[in-house]
Amino acid sequence: MSAQARTTLVLGGARSGKSRHAQAIAEASADRRIFVATAQAFDGEMAERIAMHQRDRDVSWRTIEAPVDLPGVIVAEAGSGRVLLVDCLTLWLSNLLLAEADLEAASDALVGAIQRAEANIVFVSNEVGFGIVPDNALARLFRDAAGRLNQRLAGVCDAVELVVAGLPLRIKG
């Protein structure tokens, strides 16, 4: 992580290499590493995805699960001398939608937590707005909410990178 980029948002499509790139950014830091997982294993396929990501991290990582209270975890864990890798914001958003949470209030809480954090933080999020307009209301709600969340995070993060086919493109910072 560069000296200027205290917070980085890494965006990309499915299987774009965004998680691998975000992990490399975090591992470039000498700080104590914390992986903040937002995924929940509701089926075998997701359990395998989670296991694959766990195998990609060595013993220098501590994992904290934050499927809903991501702002609370950031407030509690984002002290000086640490780097947090949050993977991923769109899964967090899905969890909030399923819980029928107030998305605006949750986004406000997340931005507030980021602004108070002393740690370096790398966020991973899916860019879902490049495709066709979804054919159902829930999918459109998710796509719109993800776009708004990504815009908010891009506004407060020091750096933003878009990963396409495994190649990162710095778009801010």
C-alpha positions in Angstrom: 0.0 0.0 0.0 1.4 3.4 -0.9 2.2 5.8 1.8 -0.6 8.1 0.7 -3.3 5.5 0.3 -4.6 4.8 3.7 -7.9 3.6 2.4 -8.3 1.7 -1.0 -11.4 0.6 -2.8 -10.8 -2.3 -5.2 -13.7 -2.8 -7.7 -14.1 -5.4 -10.3 -16.5 -8.0 -11.8 -16.9 -11.6 -10.8 -13.7 -13.5 -11.1 -11.8 -10.4 -12.2 -8.9 -10.9 -9.7 -10.0 -8.1 -7.4 -9.7 -10.2 -4.2 -6.2 -11.4 -5.1 -5.2 -7.8 -5.9 -6.6 -6.4 -2.7 -4.8 -9.1 -0.7 -1.5 -8.1 -2.4 -2.1 -4.5 -1.5 -2.7 -5.4 2.1 0.3 -7.8 2.2 2.6 -5.1 1.0 2.0 -3.4 4.3 4.1 -4.3 7.3 1.0 -3.8 9.5 -0.7 -6.5 11.4 -3.2 -8.1 9.0 -6.9 -8.6 9.7 -9.2 -10.2 7.2 -12.8 -9.0 7.6 -15.1 -11.5 6.0 -18.7 -10.6 5.1 -19.7 -13.8 3.4 -22.0 -16.3 4.9 -22.0 -20.0 3.8 -25.6 -20.7 3.1 -24.8 -23.5 0.7 -21.9 -25.9 -0.2 -20.7 -23.8 -3.2 -20.3 -20.7 -1.0 -18.6 -22.7 1.7 -16.1 -23.9 -0.9 -15.5 -20.3 -2.0 -14.8 -19.2 1.5 -12.5 -22.2 2.1 -10.6 -21.3 -1.1 -10.1 -17.7 0.1 -8.9 -19.0 3.5 -6.3 -21.2 1.9 -5.0 -18.2 0.0 -4.1 -16.5 3.2 -1.2 -17.5 5.4 -1.0 -17.6 9.2 -0.1 -13.9 9.4 -3.8 -13.1 8.9 -6.5 -13.0 11.7 -10.0 -13.4 10.4 -13.1 -11.6 11.8 -16.6 -12.3 10.5 -18.8 -9.3 10.0 -21.8 -10.3 7.9 -23.9 -7.3 9.1 -22.0 -5.1 11.7 -19.1 -4.1 9.4 -19.0 -0.5 10.8 -18.7 -1.9 14.4 -15.9 -4.2 13.4 -14.0 -1.3 11.7 -14.4 0.9 14.8 -13.2 -1.9 17.1 -10.3 -3.2 14.9 -9.0 -0.3 12.8 -6.3 0.9 15.2 -2.9 2.1 14.3 -0.4 -0.5 13.0 -3.1 -2.6 11.4 -4.3 -3.3 7.9 -7.8 -4.5 7.4 -8.9 -6.3 4.2 -12.7 -6.2 3.9 -14.0 -8.7 1.4 -16.6 -7.9 0.2 -18.9 -4.9 0.4 -21.5 -6.4 -2.0 -21.9 -9.5 0.1 -22.3 -7.2 3.1 -24.9 -5.3 1.2 -26.7 -8.5 0.3 -26.8 -9.5 4.0 -28.3 -6.1 4.8 -31.0 -6.5 2.1 -31.9 -9.9 3.5 -32.1 -8.5 7.0 -34.3 -5.6 5.7 -31.9 -3.2 7.2 -31.8 0.6 6.5 -29.2 0.7 3.8 -28.7 4.5 4.0 -28.1 4.3 7.8 -25.7 1.4 7.3 -23.8 3.3 4.6 -23.6 6.3 6.8 -22.3 4.2 9.7 -19.7 2.6 7.4 -18.5 6.0 6.1 -18.3 7.3 9.7 -16.2 4.3 10.8 -13.8 4.7 7.9 -13.3 8.4 8.7 -12.4 7.6 12.3 -10.2 4.6 11.5 -6.4 4.8 12.1 -5.6 1.5 10.2 -5.0 1.1 6.5 -8.1 -0.5 5.0 -8.6 -2.2 1.7 -12.2 -2.8 0.6 -13.3 -5.2 -2.1 -16.5 -4.6 -4.0 -18.2 -5.9 -7.1 -18.9 -3.5 -10.0 -22.3 -4.7 -11.0 -23.5 -1.8 -13.1 -21.8 -2.8 -16.4 -24.4 -5.4 -17.3 -28.0 -5.3 -18.5 -30.8 -3.9 -16.4 -32.0 -6.8 -14.2 -35.5 -8.2 -14.9 -36.8 -8.1 -11.3 -37.3 -5.6 -8.6 -35.0 -7.2 -6.0 -32.1 -7.5 -8.5 -32.6 -3.8 -9.6 -32.7 -2.7 -5.9 -29.4 -4.6 -5.3 -27.7 -3.2 -8.4 -28.8 0.4 -7.5 -27.8 0.0 -3.9 -24.4 -1.4 -4.8 -23.8 1.4 -7.2 -24.6 4.0 -4.6 -22.5 2.3 -2.0 -19.5 2.1 -4.4 -19.9 5.8 -5.1 -19.9 6.7 -1.5 -16.8 4.6 -0.7 -15.0 5.9 -3.8 -15.7 9.4 -2.4 -14.1 8.8 1.0 -11.3 6.3 0.0 -7.9 7.7 -0.8 -7.4 5.3 -3.7 -9.8 3.4 -6.0 -8.7 0.7 -8.4 -10.7 -1.2 -11.0 -9.5 -4.8 -11.8 -10.3 -6.2 -15.2 -9.0 -9.6 -16.3 -6.6 -9.6 -13.4 -5.1 -6.2 -14.3 -5.6 -3.3 -11.9 -6.2 0.2 -13.2 -5.8 3.1 -10.7 -8.7 5.5 -11.1 -8.2 7.6 -8.0 -5.3 8.5 -5.9 
